[in-house]
Amino acid sequence: MSQTVVERTAEHIAETTQQACRATNAVADAIEEGVGAVRCAVKQSSDAAEELWTDTTQRIQRNPALTVAATLAIGITVGTLIGWMLKRR
């Protein structure tokens, strides 16, 4: 028996709906994995920043004179470079 046009159209619509459902699920899974990866990266970055802050604080407390000298040297260098760049204009 041959199928009628209505039956074939209904089957085609059902297939298309299933494909759309699979595609939607695949996109949702990809987004969920991406969000998980971003959360993991943010947590690692936050931990690294906190560790850097702690290490920096400890170094400053151990060597305050060196810290002041380094800050002064950097400030003078940056100021000189900015002045030189403005003078060239």
Backbone as ProteinMPNN parsed JSONL, in Angstrom:
{"seq_chain_A": "MSQTVVERTAEHIAETTQQACRATNAVADAIEEGVGAVRCAVKQSSDAAEELWTDTTQRIQRNPALTVAATLAIGITVGTLIGWMLKRR", "coords_chain_A": {"N_chain_A": [[0.822, -1.182, 0.0], [0.483, 2.171, -0.759], [1.66, 5.13, 0.788], [-0.174, 7.919, 1.878], [-0.052, 11.404, 1.018], [-0.384, 12.961, 3.268], [0.321, 11.218, 5.355], [3.022, 10.762, 4.782], [4.01, 13.354, 5.058], [3.485, 13.781, 7.761], [5.222, 11.88, 8.88], [7.648, 12.94, 8.033], [7.639, 15.38, 9.382], [7.729, 14.413, 11.993], [10.271, 13.209, 12.0], [11.893, 15.441, 11.525], [11.325, 16.91, 13.81], [12.437, 15.229, 15.758], [15.136, 15.358, 15.025], [15.616, 18.068, 15.466], [15.234, 18.146, 18.201], [17.359, 16.523, 19.07], [19.496, 18.103, 18.212], [19.084, 20.395, 19.765], [19.481, 19.326, 22.317], [22.185, 18.634, 22.082], [23.381, 21.169, 21.785], [22.663, 22.292, 24.242], [24.079, 20.613, 25.979], [26.706, 21.222, 25.194], [26.853, 23.918, 25.931], [26.533, 23.673, 28.682], [28.854, 22.244, 29.354], [30.735, 24.161, 28.617], [30.163, 26.232, 30.43], [30.841, 24.952, 32.793], [33.601, 24.63, 32.388], [34.416, 27.299, 32.308], [33.766, 28.126, 34.901], [35.55, 26.543, 36.363], [37.999, 27.562, 35.416], [37.81, 30.201, 36.345], [37.82, 29.78, 39.104], [40.379, 28.65, 39.444], [41.934, 30.829, 38.588], [41.245, 32.72, 40.481], [42.238, 31.499, 42.803], [44.974, 31.497, 42.161], [45.478, 34.265, 42.01], [44.956, 35.004, 44.652], [46.979, 33.59, 45.947], [49.231, 34.844, 44.835], [48.874, 37.418, 45.867], [49.176, 36.908, 48.618], [51.827, 35.945, 48.686], [53.171, 38.241, 47.774], [52.574, 40.077, 49.792], [53.887, 38.87, 51.945], [56.558, 39.021, 51.057], [56.941, 41.787, 50.999], [56.717, 42.372, 53.707], [58.952, 41.046, 54.691], [61.102, 42.336, 53.443], [61.135, 45.373, 53.666], [62.678, 47.721, 53.079], [63.901, 47.171, 50.633], [61.622, 46.967, 49.092], [60.623, 49.603, 49.14], [62.748, 50.915, 47.862], [62.715, 49.662, 45.329], [60.163, 50.406, 44.431], [60.459, 53.178, 44.309], [62.47, 53.366, 42.334], [61.131, 52.292, 40.126], [59.05, 54.151, 39.891], [60.47, 56.518, 39.3], [61.631, 55.776, 36.859], [59.352, 55.287, 35.217], [58.184, 57.829, 35.324], [60.193, 59.342, 34.09], [60.192, 58.215, 31.513], [57.567, 58.872, 30.662], [57.738, 61.681, 30.741], [59.721, 62.06, 28.803], [58.39, 61.062, 26.528], [56.262, 62.875, 26.308], [57.691, 65.193, 25.857], [58.74, 64.798, 23.32], [56.635, 65.23, 21.627]], "CA_chain_A": [[0.0, 0.0, 0.0], [1.256, 3.403, -0.789], [1.281, 6.085, 1.817], [-0.761, 9.147, 1.373], [0.79, 12.588, 1.194], [-0.541, 13.41, 4.656], [1.095, 10.312, 6.2], [4.449, 11.029, 4.544], [4.297, 14.654, 5.65], [3.499, 13.578, 9.21], [6.468, 11.185, 9.205], [8.731, 13.897, 7.81], [7.575, 16.338, 10.493], [8.195, 13.701, 13.185], [11.722, 13.073, 11.871], [12.476, 16.771, 11.687], [11.19, 17.25, 15.228], [13.434, 14.443, 16.484], [16.453, 15.925, 14.723], [15.707, 19.358, 16.164], [15.36, 17.832, 19.626], [18.736, 16.066, 19.27], [20.373, 19.261, 18.052], [18.889, 21.234, 20.945], [20.162, 18.663, 23.435], [23.629, 18.743, 21.866], [23.758, 22.547, 22.087], [22.532, 22.472, 25.695], [25.214, 19.918, 26.598], [27.923, 21.992, 24.904], [26.812, 25.123, 26.765], [26.75, 23.242, 30.062], [30.276, 21.939, 29.484], [31.452, 25.431, 28.556], [29.962, 26.94, 31.703], [31.66, 24.239, 33.782], [35.006, 24.953, 32.131], [34.635, 28.69, 32.71], [33.758, 28.166, 36.37], [36.814, 25.953, 36.805], [39.064, 28.528, 35.105], [37.664, 31.347, 37.257], [38.258, 29.342, 40.431], [41.836, 28.536, 39.411], [42.481, 32.181, 38.509], [41.038, 33.345, 41.785], [43.208, 30.899, 43.728], [46.308, 31.981, 41.793], [45.57, 35.675, 42.406], [45.045, 35.04, 46.105], [48.318, 33.123, 46.298], [50.155, 35.915, 44.463], [48.699, 38.5, 46.848], [49.77, 36.458, 49.878], [53.285, 35.933, 48.51], [53.641, 39.622, 47.681], [52.475, 40.664, 51.135], [54.966, 38.307, 52.767], [57.84, 39.565, 50.594], [57.008, 43.18, 51.437], [56.947, 42.377, 55.146], [60.315, 40.583, 54.968], [62.089, 43.268, 52.885], [60.475, 46.67, 53.43], [63.592, 48.701, 52.478], [64.032, 46.797, 49.219], [60.347, 47.3, 48.459], [60.58, 51.06, 48.956], [63.75, 51.263, 46.85], [62.233, 49.192, 44.022], [59.029, 51.249, 44.061], [61.015, 54.485, 43.942], [63.16, 53.215, 41.048], [60.105, 52.112, 39.086], [58.363, 55.435, 39.744], [61.351, 57.455, 38.591], [61.761, 55.298, 35.478], [58.099, 55.539, 34.505], [58.052, 59.278, 35.197], [61.151, 59.795, 33.078], [59.685, 57.786, 30.202], [56.388, 59.681, 30.312], [58.228, 63.022, 30.434], [60.433, 61.993, 27.529], [57.408, 60.874, 25.471], [55.536, 64.125, 26.164], [58.627, 66.187, 25.329], [58.943, 64.529, 21.913], [55.462, 65.678, 20.873]], "C_chain_A": [[0.866, 1.246, 0.0], [0.724, 4.357, 0.268], [0.69, 7.328, 1.163], [0.202, 10.301, 1.645], [0.756, 13.055, 2.64], [0.305, 12.537, 5.582], [2.594, 10.561, 6.027], [4.858, 12.367, 5.162], [4.385, 14.544, 7.17], [4.791, 12.882, 9.646], [7.666, 12.135, 9.064], [8.786, 14.922, 8.95], [8.099, 15.682, 11.772], [9.713, 13.538, 13.155], [12.428, 14.409, 12.11], [12.425, 17.204, 13.145], [12.221, 16.498, 16.055], [14.838, 14.996, 16.251], [16.657, 17.257, 15.443], [15.901, 19.138, 17.659], [16.793, 17.381, 19.94], [19.714, 17.236, 19.17], [20.283, 20.184, 19.268], [19.6, 20.635, 22.15], [21.679, 18.768, 23.3], [24.12, 20.147, 22.204], [23.7, 22.801, 23.593], [23.69, 21.798, 26.425], [26.512, 20.695, 26.394], [27.979, 23.247, 25.773], [27.104, 24.767, 28.22], [28.228, 22.914, 30.304], [31.113, 23.215, 29.471], [31.346, 26.209, 29.855], [30.796, 26.28, 32.792], [33.131, 24.567, 33.624], [35.324, 26.373, 32.576], [34.664, 28.809, 34.232], [35.066, 27.62, 36.935], [37.968, 26.933, 36.577], [39.009, 29.728, 36.043], [38.149, 30.975, 38.654], [39.778, 29.231, 40.481], [42.494, 29.908, 39.372], [42.367, 32.901, 39.841], [42.034, 32.808, 42.807], [44.621, 31.396, 43.444], [46.494, 33.432, 42.213], [45.707, 35.807, 43.926], [46.434, 34.603, 46.579], [49.372, 34.187, 45.982], [50.085, 37.054, 45.471], [49.361, 38.136, 48.174], [51.29, 36.467, 49.787], [53.853, 37.345, 48.477], [53.633, 40.293, 49.047], [53.606, 40.158, 52.026], [56.329, 38.858, 52.354], [58.009, 41.019, 51.053], [57.319, 43.253, 52.927], [58.371, 41.948, 55.493], [61.362, 41.596, 54.526], [61.473, 44.638, 52.625], [61.385, 47.692, 52.753], [63.761, 48.419, 50.983], [62.766, 47.151, 48.452], [60.252, 48.794, 48.174], [61.545, 51.482, 47.862], [63.275, 50.855, 45.449], [61.074, 50.052, 43.538], [59.498, 52.625, 43.61], [61.689, 54.412, 42.567], [62.161, 53.075, 39.9], [59.381, 53.431, 38.834], [59.194, 56.443, 38.97], [61.478, 57.061, 37.124], [60.51, 55.597, 34.666], [57.9, 57.041, 34.301], [58.973, 59.845, 34.137], [60.667, 59.423, 31.682], [58.487, 58.613, 29.757], [56.82, 61.104, 29.947], [58.935, 63.07, 29.094], [59.459, 61.87, 26.364], [56.627, 62.17, 25.238], [56.415, 65.211, 25.549], [58.815, 66.022, 23.826], [57.794, 65.039, 21.058], [55.585, 67.087, 20.566]], "O_chain_A": [[1.872, 1.322, 0.706], [-0.464, 4.387, 0.591], [1.036, 7.703, 0.043], [1.152, 10.166, 2.417], [1.773, 13.5, 3.172], [0.941, 13.053, 6.5], [3.345, 10.572, 7.003], [5.946, 12.483, 5.726], [5.261, 15.146, 7.79], [5.384, 13.248, 10.66], [8.58, 12.121, 9.889], [9.867, 15.279, 9.419], [8.823, 16.31, 12.544], [10.371, 13.712, 14.181], [13.435, 14.478, 12.815], [13.376, 17.798, 13.655], [12.819, 17.074, 16.963], [15.635, 15.087, 17.184], [17.738, 17.534, 15.963], [16.653, 19.868, 18.305], [17.374, 17.798, 20.941], [20.651, 17.336, 19.961], [21.3, 20.693, 19.74], [20.247, 21.351, 22.914], [22.379, 18.968, 24.292], [25.162, 20.301, 22.841], [24.586, 23.448, 24.152], [24.224, 22.353, 27.385], [27.322, 20.812, 27.313], [29.039, 23.596, 26.292], [27.838, 25.48, 28.905], [28.782, 23.269, 31.344], [32.082, 23.337, 30.221], [32.33, 26.78, 30.326], [31.391, 26.968, 33.622], [33.836, 24.76, 34.615], [36.381, 26.623, 33.156], [35.502, 29.521, 34.783], [35.62, 28.179, 37.881], [38.816, 27.11, 37.452], [40.047, 30.218, 36.487], [38.817, 31.773, 39.312], [40.4, 29.666, 41.45], [43.5, 30.132, 40.046], [43.285, 33.602, 40.267], [42.607, 33.572, 43.584], [45.379, 31.684, 44.37], [47.556, 33.797, 42.719], [46.483, 36.627, 44.418], [46.99, 35.188, 47.508], [50.295, 34.406, 46.767], [51.114, 37.592, 45.88], [50.032, 38.969, 48.782], [51.966, 36.94, 50.701], [54.892, 37.616, 49.078], [54.578, 40.994, 49.409], [54.208, 40.93, 52.772], [57.168, 39.134, 53.212], [59.102, 41.424, 51.448], [58.098, 44.103, 53.36], [58.939, 42.426, 56.475], [62.408, 41.712, 55.164], [61.305, 45.023, 51.468], [60.909, 48.466, 51.922], [63.76, 49.343, 50.17], [62.829, 47.581, 47.3], [59.844, 49.197, 47.085], [61.205, 52.316, 47.023], [63.42, 51.621, 44.496], [61.009, 50.393, 42.356], [58.984, 53.171, 42.634], [61.497, 55.296, 41.733], [62.333, 53.671, 38.836], [59.127, 53.787, 37.683], [58.684, 57.138, 38.091], [61.438, 57.921, 36.244], [60.601, 56.106, 33.549], [57.492, 57.473, 33.222], [58.581, 60.727, 33.372], [60.732, 60.243, 30.766], [58.404, 59.01, 28.594], [56.334, 61.67, 28.967], [58.764, 64.022, 28.333], [59.66, 62.496, 25.323], [56.357, 62.527, 24.091], [55.924, 66.054, 24.799], [59.03, 67.01, 23.124], [57.978, 65.26, 19.861], [54.698, 67.661, 19.934]]}, "name": "protein", "num_of_chains": 1, "seq": "MSQTVVERTAEHIAETTQQACRATNAVADAIEEGVGAVRCAVKQSSDAAEELWTDTTQRIQRNPALTVAATLAIGITVGTLIGWMLKRR"}
